[in-house]
Amino acid sequence: MSDTVDDATQRARYWPVPILRAVPAAVIALVITFSSNHAAGYGLLLFGVFAVVEGIVLLLAGGRLPGDVRSRRTTTLQAVIVLLAGVAGIALNGHGLPAFIAVVVAFAVLSGALELTQGLRARGRSPFARDWVTVGGLTLLLAVAFLVTPPDYSKQLGGVERVSGVLDASIVLVGLLGAYLAITAVFHVIAGLSHKWGTAAPAATAPDGAPHA
């Protein structure tokens, strides 16, 4: 879809949203990366903080889609779901691995499906459709990754690695959450900057095709 004056106007209003979405994702991804604590409760607490901030950003994002009522409503609904998941994550962080899996999977399935559907519906109408499809797809992949990881997974480290300890499901799943957040943070930054650079409206042309003075 080629850019139009209307596309440029939409991009100018919306480009800060992906940048703001990248911030909590990047911060929590860094915390997970550099933390030695990969317990399920800690992962759920970190997820809750991310989701609350993400939900607030999505609530604000709806106001930057004034010409797209359907997308605005979908974004608002997604914001409510993400906020509820964040509150649940913070409240249930002491309930261990089952709560971690349940909350993150519920978030990923509902939020991912909404964002993916929003992007598919907006193809050809919105310059943000591809972004929504990509992030929605990544979020659904997070749900798949959590569901295929056995909750009772445990592997004793050692051997040629000469590393002591146990690699269990909690460590794997918290790591997967960190990887998801890192990937989406990078994508949001790229998307936001791309929309910012695309805010310049194309030159208006006269009816005969010659550019206006």
C-alpha positions as CSV (number, residue, x, y, z in Angstrom):
1,M,0.0,0.0,0.0
2,S,1.5,3.3,-1.1
3,D,1.6,6.2,1.3
4,T,-1.0,8.9,1.1
5,V,-1.4,12.2,2.9
6,D,-3.9,10.4,5.2
7,D,-1.3,7.6,6.0
8,A,1.2,10.3,6.9
9,T,-1.2,11.9,9.3
10,Q,-2.0,8.6,10.9
11,R,1.7,7.7,11.3
12,A,2.4,11.2,12.8
13,R,-0.2,10.5,15.5
14,Y,0.6,6.9,16.2
15,W,4.3,6.4,15.9
16,P,5.1,7.1,19.6
17,V,2.8,4.1,20.6
18,P,5.2,1.3,19.4
19,I,8.1,3.2,21.0
20,L,6.2,3.3,24.3
21,R,5.3,-0.3,24.0
22,A,9.0,-1.2,23.5
23,V,10.0,0.4,26.8
24,P,8.4,-2.0,29.4
25,A,9.2,-5.0,27.2
26,A,12.9,-4.0,26.9
27,V,13.2,-3.2,30.6
28,I,11.7,-6.5,31.8
29,A,13.7,-8.4,29.2
30,L,16.9,-6.9,30.6
31,V,15.9,-7.7,34.1
32,I,15.3,-11.3,33.2
33,T,18.5,-11.6,31.3
34,F,20.7,-10.3,34.1
35,S,18.8,-11.8,37.0
36,S,19.9,-15.1,38.5
37,N,16.4,-15.6,39.9
38,H,14.3,-17.5,37.3
39,A,11.6,-18.7,39.8
40,A,8.1,-18.9,38.5
41,G,6.8,-16.5,41.1
42,Y,9.4,-13.9,40.2
43,G,8.7,-14.3,36.5
44,L,5.0,-13.8,37.1
45,L,5.7,-10.7,39.1
46,L,7.9,-9.3,36.3
47,F,5.2,-10.2,33.7
48,G,2.6,-8.5,35.8
49,V,4.6,-5.2,35.9
50,F,5.1,-5.4,32.1
51,A,1.5,-6.1,31.4
52,V,0.2,-3.3,33.6
53,V,2.4,-0.8,31.8
54,E,1.6,-2.3,28.4
55,G,-2.1,-2.1,29.1
56,I,-1.9,1.6,30.0
57,V,0.0,2.3,26.8
58,L,-2.6,0.4,24.8
59,L,-5.4,2.5,26.5
60,L,-3.6,5.6,25.3
61,A,-3.1,4.1,21.9
62,G,-6.8,3.9,21.2
63,G,-7.0,7.7,21.3
64,R,-4.5,7.9,18.5
65,L,-6.7,6.0,16.0
66,P,-9.6,8.5,15.6
67,G,-10.5,7.5,12.1
68,D,-10.6,3.8,12.7
69,V,-13.4,3.0,15.1
70,R,-13.1,-0.8,14.8
71,S,-9.3,-0.8,15.5
72,R,-9.8,1.7,18.4
73,R,-12.4,-0.6,20.0
74,T,-10.2,-3.6,19.5
75,T,-7.2,-1.8,21.0
76,T,-9.2,-0.7,24.0
77,L,-10.5,-4.3,24.6
78,Q,-6.9,-5.6,24.3
79,A,-5.8,-3.0,26.8
80,V,-8.4,-4.2,29.3
81,I,-7.3,-7.8,28.9
82,V,-3.6,-7.0,29.2
83,L,-4.3,-4.9,32.3
84,L,-6.3,-7.7,33.9
85,A,-3.5,-10.2,33.1
86,G,-1.0,-7.8,34.7
87,V,-3.0,-7.4,37.9
88,A,-3.5,-11.2,38.0
89,G,0.2,-11.7,37.6
90,I,1.1,-9.4,40.4
91,A,-1.6,-10.8,42.7
92,L,-0.8,-14.5,42.0
93,N,3.0,-14.3,42.0
94,G,3.2,-16.5,45.1
95,H,1.2,-19.4,43.5
96,G,4.1,-20.9,41.6
97,L,4.5,-22.5,38.2
98,P,0.8,-23.3,37.5
99,A,-0.3,-19.7,38.0
100,F,2.6,-18.5,35.9
101,I,1.7,-20.7,33.0
102,A,-2.1,-20.0,33.3
103,V,-1.7,-16.2,33.4
104,V,0.8,-15.9,30.6
105,V,-1.0,-18.3,28.3
106,A,-4.3,-16.5,28.9
107,F,-2.7,-13.2,28.1
108,A,-0.9,-14.5,25.0
109,V,-3.9,-16.3,23.5
110,L,-6.4,-13.4,24.1
111,S,-4.1,-10.5,23.4
112,G,-2.4,-12.2,20.5
113,A,-5.6,-13.3,18.8
114,L,-7.1,-9.8,19.2
115,E,-4.0,-8.0,17.7
116,L,-3.6,-10.5,14.9
117,T,-7.3,-10.3,14.0
118,Q,-7.1,-6.5,14.2
119,G,-4.2,-6.5,11.7
120,L,-5.8,-8.9,9.3
121,R,-9.0,-6.8,9.3
122,A,-7.1,-3.6,8.7
123,R,-5.0,-4.8,5.7
124,G,-5.3,-2.3,2.9
125,R,-6.8,0.3,5.2
126,S,-4.3,1.0,7.9
127,P,-0.5,1.6,7.7
128,F,-0.2,-0.3,11.0
129,A,-1.8,-3.6,9.9
130,R,1.4,-5.4,9.3
131,D,2.7,-4.4,12.8
132,W,-0.4,-5.7,14.5
133,V,-0.2,-9.0,12.5
134,T,3.4,-9.5,13.4
135,V,3.1,-8.7,17.1
136,G,-0.1,-10.7,17.4
137,G,1.6,-13.7,15.8
138,L,4.6,-13.5,18.1
139,T,2.3,-13.3,21.1
140,L,0.4,-16.4,20.0
141,L,3.8,-18.2,19.5
142,L,4.5,-17.3,23.2
143,A,1.4,-19.2,24.2
144,V,2.4,-22.2,22.1
145,A,5.9,-22.2,23.6
146,F,4.5,-22.2,27.1
147,L,2.0,-25.0,26.3
148,V,4.5,-27.3,24.7
149,T,7.0,-27.0,27.6
150,P,6.4,-29.8,30.1
151,P,5.7,-28.4,33.5
152,D,7.6,-31.2,35.1
153,Y,10.7,-30.7,32.9
154,S,13.9,-31.0,34.8
155,K,17.5,-31.7,33.6
156,Q,20.5,-32.0,35.8
157,L,23.3,-29.8,34.5
158,G,26.9,-31.0,34.5
159,G,28.9,-33.3,32.2
160,V,30.9,-31.5,29.5
161,E,29.3,-28.1,30.5
162,R,30.8,-28.5,34.0
163,V,27.9,-26.4,35.3
164,S,26.2,-27.4,38.5
165,G,22.4,-27.1,39.1
166,V,19.1,-28.1,37.5
167,L,17.4,-26.7,34.4
168,D,13.7,-26.9,35.1
169,A,10.5,-25.7,33.5
170,S,10.5,-22.5,35.5
171,I,13.9,-21.4,34.2
172,V,12.9,-22.3,30.7
173,L,9.6,-20.5,30.7
174,V,11.0,-17.3,32.4
175,G,13.7,-17.4,29.7
176,L,11.1,-17.8,27.0
177,L,9.2,-14.8,28.4
178,G,12.4,-12.7,28.3
179,A,13.1,-13.7,24.7
180,Y,9.6,-12.8,23.7
181,L,9.8,-9.4,25.3
182,A,13.3,-8.7,23.8
183,I,12.1,-9.6,20.3
184,T,8.9,-7.6,20.5
185,A,10.8,-4.6,22.0
186,V,13.2,-4.5,19.0
187,F,10.3,-4.9,16.6
188,H,8.3,-2.0,18.3
189,V,11.3,0.3,18.1
190,I,11.9,-0.5,14.4
191,A,8.2,-0.1,13.6
192,G,7.9,3.2,15.6
193,L,10.9,4.8,13.9
194,S,9.7,3.6,10.5
195,H,6.4,5.3,11.0
196,K,8.1,8.4,12.3
197,W,10.2,8.6,9.2
198,G,7.1,8.0,7.1
199,T,5.2,11.0,8.5
200,A,6.3,13.4,5.7
201,A,3.2,13.8,3.5
202,P,3.8,13.2,-0.3
203,A,3.9,16.3,-2.4
204,A,0.5,17.5,-3.6
205,T,0.0,17.5,-7.3
206,A,-2.1,19.5,-9.6
207,P,-4.8,17.9,-11.7
208,D,-2.5,17.7,-14.7
209,G,0.1,15.8,-12.6
210,A,2.5,18.7,-12.2
211,P,3.5,19.4,-8.6
212,H,2.1,22.5,-7.0
213,A,4.4,25.5,-6.4
